[in-house]
Amino acid sequence: MIKTFLLRGLLVIVSALSLLLNPFPAEAFSFAGQTLGGKPETYQERSLHHPDGIGKFYMGREIAQVMGHQGAAWLERSSRGIEEQPAAAIAALDLKPTSIVADIGAGTGYFSFRISPNVPQGKVLAVDVQPEMIDILKFLKTENQADNVEPILGSVTDPNLPDNTVDLALMVDAYHEFEYPKEMMTGIFAALKPGGQVVLLEYRGENPLIPIKGLHKMSQKQVKKEMQAVGLVWQETKDLLPQQHIMFFQKPVAA
């Protein structure tokens, strides 16, 4: 009797711990359109999901909610220079004066206008999907007299860039919010010149102590998996920034 009572008590404790560690078990989710022609679909929709996500999953990762143009001031916060060290990040890109750089998810152009002087004979294609951000980019382009910055309105599935024209595509704390990451990366891959690079700056998902919401961080393992899915080859990861990975990928020369 005592053994049975102790066993039942242990099971209750284990179940409680399981719920605390995994409050949304996989079987509790409802999936929409999980298969197509007997093959898994690219995306899964779940009715139970993280409050910071959109309920849409790609390769096991929930896509984070987009920070709208209402948060533009946060992108230009005075503390960002200390937190993200943009000068060090840009130096790590090893740009040439003639480089064509696509800043995908450019927002207010925080990185676009800092990259601009490094490519005096090249250009920066500042891509964003929000018309309001494009208006801000156009205003700041005039304010900064940055003639080589070209604001481009993309869509959630297409960066709207010509094929084989880009030397380096940069995404700074943006990729994890792409609503259609597979389609966007396919478009970016097509826009790259053979041998061109994709560089992602993402807060380190491996480190729970970094004070950024979980869905707005990414691990190297996850990023590598998703970039490989569109044909990009990992080159290296530089961890010279306080809180972010700088991950380099390349489009094969023969692609």
N, C-alpha and C positions, 0 to 999 in steps of 0.2 A: 504493500500500500504506500509506504513512505517513498520507495523507489519510483513508483508510478507518479506520485505527486511531484517529486523532484524533477522527473523527466518532463512532465507537462509544464512545469514552471520554466525549465530551461528552454523549451520550444517557444514559449511566449516571449521570453527575452530575446531569443534569436530572431523571431519574426519582427519584433519591435525595432531591433537594430537594423534589420534589412530594410524596413520602411524608412528609417531615418537616413540611411545611406543612399537609398534609391526610391524616393517617394513616388516616382512615376515608372513602375515596371513596364517592360516592353509589351506585355500582354494587355496592359490597360489602354494602350494607344489604339485609335482606330485609323486605319490607313485608307487612303483614297487612291485608286488607280495604281496599285502596287505592281502590276504586271501588264505587259503589252506583248501579245504574241508569244506568251510563255517566257519572256525575258523581263528582268527587273527594269522598271522605268528609271529615268535619271533622278527624279525627285519623288519624295514621299511627303504626304500631308498628314499631320497628326493633330487630333483635336485637343489632346493634353500635351502641353509643351511649356518651355521656359517663358516667363513673362517678358524677358528681354528679346525673345526671338519672334519669328513670324509664323512658326508652326510648319515650316517647310525645311526638309532635311536633304542634304546632298552628301553622299559618301559617308554617312554616319554622323554628319555635323549639322547642327541646326543653324540656319542662317539668321544673323542678328538683324534687329530693326535698324533702319536707316536713320542717321542723324540728319534731319531736314535743314533747309536753309535758315530756319529760325535759330539754329545753333551756330551761325556763322561767326558770331563774336567769340565763341569758345575756341574756334580754329585759330583765331588771331590773338589768343590770350598771351599776356606778357611772360607767363611762366613757361611757355612752350619751348622757348630756346634752351632753358636749363633742363627741362624734362626730356626733350627729344634730341637736343644737340644737332639741329639741322645742318650746320656747317660741316660737322664731322661725317654725317650721313651722305651729304652731297660729294664730299671729297672721296669717299669710299667708292663712288660710282665710276671714278676714273674717266670722266667725260673728255671728249675731244672738242676743239673749238667748232668743228663742223657737225657735231652730233645732232641727230633729230631725236628728241626725247618726247615721249607721250606720257603726260602726267594724268593717269586714269583715276577718276574720282578726285579731281583737282580741288573741288570746293572753292574757297576764296583765292586759291592760287598761292597759298603760303609757301609751298615748295616751288611752284612754277616760276615765281618772280625771283626766287633765290638761285634757281638753276640758270635763268636767263643770261646773266653775265658770263657764265662759264661756257656758253655756246654762241659766241658772237657771230660766227658765220653759219650757224645752224638755226634751229628753232625749237620752241617748246609748244607742243600741242596739248593744251589744257582742256581735258575732256571731263564733262560732268553731265549727269542726266537731268538735273534740275534747272529749268530756265532761269530761275531766280539767281542761282549761282553763276550762270553765264553772264547775267546782267552785272553782277558784282565783279566778275573777272574783266569784263569790258571796261568798267569804270576804273578799276585798279590798273589795268594796262595803260590807260591814258595817264593816270596819276604817276605811275612808275616810269613812264616813257619807255616801256618795254615792247618795242616794235616786233621783236622776234617771238613774242608769246601770242599764240593763236587760240582763242577760246572756241571749243567745238561742242555742240550739243549732241550727245549720244543718246541711246535708248537703253532700257534695262537688258536688252539682248544683243546690242551692237554698239561698239565704240565709235562707229562712223569714221573709220580711218581707212585710207587707201591701202591696198595690198603692197607688201614688200617695200615700205617706205620708212620704217621706224628702226632706229639703231637700238634704242632702249625704252622699254615701257616700265614706268615706275608706278607702284601702288603703295601709298602711305596710309596705313590704318584704314583701308577702304575695302579690300577684297572680301573680308568676312561679312560685309553687308550686301554684296552683289546678289540680287534676287534670282538671277539666272547665271551662276558662275560658269557653267559649262559653255553656254553660248557666248558669253562675254570673252572668256579666255580663248575660245575658238576664233573669234574675231580679232583678238589681239595677236594671236599666233599668226594669222594671215597677214596682219599689218606689219609684222616684223620682217626685216631683211633676213636672208639666210645668215645664220650666225649671230643674229640679233639677240638681245638679252631682255629678260623680264626680271625685275627686282621688286621684291615685296618687303616692306617694313611692317611688321606685326608685333604687338606686345606678346611676350613669351608665355604661351599657354602652359608650359611645363612648370611655371613658377606661380604657385597660389598666393604668394605674398605681394605680387605686383598689384597695386590698388586700382585695377581696371575690371569692369564687369566681365564675367567668364566668357560670354559669347563674343566679346570684343577682343579676345586674345586668340592666338592660334599656335599650335605646336609645330615644330619642324616636320614631324612625322606626317601630320595631316596635310600640311601645305605641299610636301613632296608628293604625296599620293594624288592630290588634286591636280597639280601641275603635270605630272606624268600622264594623267588621263587625256591631256590634249596634245601630247607629244613633246613637251618641254623636258630638258635634261638638267638635273641639278648640277651646279658647278661648285658652289661653296656657300657657307654661311658665315657672316662676320658678326660677332657679338661684341662690338666695340661700343655700342650705345648702352646707356644705363638700364633700359627696360625692354628694348626691342631687338628682335632678330633682324638682320639684313640678309635676305636669302636671294641668291643669284641663280637664275636658270637660263638656259640657252636654247634657241631654235636651231636644230641641226643644220649644218651648211647644206646638206643634200636635200633638205625639205623643200 
